[in-house]
């Protein structure tokens, strides 16, 4: 069981701020009517497990065939394969937040053009 720790900080903004342990909280259940009612004229009964059970007693599950789907079916992708040549002349479009990654890719592509790496192709699969 995980222990909850409560503390209080004396003089939190001062140079002599001190945190003091004040113990584990003990949460007592509501027992008095004024704790359970929404006001002095509240006519609704307090929610209890017994009341919930009684209110749900007349419910039943519906047959599965009478229910519609609540989540859609995933579309079935059709995959097409293509090959493209990439190199130093390849244009890279990117959001500002990925500028560093784009520069790293430009440097890698430039090495393809200078012969420091083997020419490459990229396989791209797209969903139609």
Buried (B, 14 or more C-beta within 10 A) or exposed (E): EEEEEEEEEEEEEEEEEEEEEEEEEEEEEEEEEEEBBEEEEEEEEEEEEEEEEEEEEEEEEEEEEEEEEEEEEEEEEEEEEEEEEBEEEBEEEEEEEEEEEBEEBEEBBBEBEEEEEEEEEEEEEEEE
